[in-house]
Amino acid sequence: MIKHFLGANPKLPMRDSAVTKAFYVQQLGFSMLGDYGDYLLFQRENVEIHFFLHKTLIPHENYGQVYIRVREIELLYEDFQQRGIEIHPNAPLQRKPWGQIEFSILDPDLNLITFGETVE
């Protein structure tokens, strides 16, 4: 059987490319893969996220979400806290009934970024 699926790269809305770049590169440690003005591409290890310009986005009406699977989630959580990255108040580090340890953050456009690690 041919394997057609190679991965998934979510596309999220952004209002301001400079603000998005600063957050994902300086705060979250992603590298810039491409900057096309109204379209940005970022990568950190095996995760790639794309952003498209949406100048009229109303952040509180934004339902953009990404789930990123990680290893050593406790260390990542501590690193984010030490660097002042705000953890979502309703989603601190916690064990979930579906076999994951998770926490979430919001980016400047209120895209929900959830990090999760499988619990054995």
C-alpha positions in Angstrom: 0.0 0.0 0.0 1.3 3.4 -0.9 1.7 5.8 2.0 0.4 9.1 0.8 0.4 11.1 4.0 3.7 12.7 5.0 2.6 15.0 7.8 0.4 17.9 8.6 1.3 21.6 8.7 -1.4 23.7 10.3 -2.3 27.1 8.9 -3.3 29.8 11.4 -4.5 33.3 11.0 -2.4 36.3 12.1 -3.0 40.0 12.1 0.6 41.3 12.1 3.5 39.4 10.7 6.1 41.2 12.9 4.2 40.4 16.1 3.8 36.7 15.0 7.5 36.5 14.0 8.6 37.9 17.4 6.4 35.5 19.4 7.2 32.3 17.5 11.0 33.0 17.1 11.9 34.9 20.2 9.5 33.4 22.6 8.8 29.8 21.4 12.2 29.1 19.8 10.9 28.4 16.2 13.1 29.1 13.2 11.9 31.1 10.2 11.4 28.9 7.2 9.9 31.5 4.9 8.6 35.1 5.0 6.4 36.0 2.1 4.9 39.1 3.8 1.4 37.9 4.2 2.4 34.3 4.6 4.9 33.0 7.2 6.4 29.5 7.8 8.1 28.4 11.0 9.7 25.2 12.2 11.0 23.8 15.4 12.4 20.3 15.2 9.7 18.2 13.3 6.9 20.8 13.8 6.0 23.2 11.0 3.4 25.9 11.3 2.2 28.3 8.6 0.4 31.7 9.1 -1.7 33.7 6.7 -2.5 37.4 7.1 -6.0 38.1 8.3 -6.0 41.8 9.1 -9.7 41.9 10.1 -9.3 38.9 12.5 -11.1 39.5 15.8 -9.0 37.6 18.3 -11.8 36.7 20.6 -13.7 35.1 17.7 -10.6 33.1 16.6 -10.9 29.3 16.8 -7.4 28.5 15.5 -5.9 25.6 17.3 -2.8 23.4 17.1 -1.9 20.3 19.1 1.8 19.6 19.3 3.1 16.3 20.6 6.3 16.7 22.7 8.7 14.7 24.9 9.7 15.8 28.4 6.7 18.1 28.7 7.5 19.0 32.3 10.8 20.5 31.2 9.2 22.4 28.3 6.5 23.7 30.7 9.2 24.9 33.2 11.2 26.5 30.4 8.2 28.4 29.2 7.4 29.6 32.7 11.0 30.7 33.3 10.9 32.7 30.0 7.7 34.4 31.0 5.4 32.7 28.4 1.9 32.9 29.8 0.2 29.6 30.3 -3.5 29.5 29.5 -5.3 30.0 32.8 -7.7 27.1 32.0 -5.0 24.8 30.7 -2.0 24.4 33.1 0.1 21.3 33.0 -2.2 18.4 33.9 -2.9 14.8 33.2 -5.9 14.1 30.9 -8.2 11.0 30.9 -7.2 10.3 27.3 -3.7 9.4 28.3 -1.9 12.7 27.8 -0.2 15.3 29.9 -1.0 18.7 28.4 -0.8 22.4 28.8 -1.8 25.3 26.5 -0.8 28.8 25.6 -2.4 31.5 23.5 -0.4 33.4 20.8 -0.9 37.1 20.1 -3.9 36.4 17.9 -5.4 34.0 20.4 -4.6 30.8 18.4 -4.6 28.0 21.0 -1.4 26.1 21.1 -1.6 22.9 23.1 1.4 20.7 23.9 0.9 17.1 24.9 2.9 14.0 25.8 1.6 10.5 25.9 1.6 8.9 29.4 2.4 5.3 29.7 
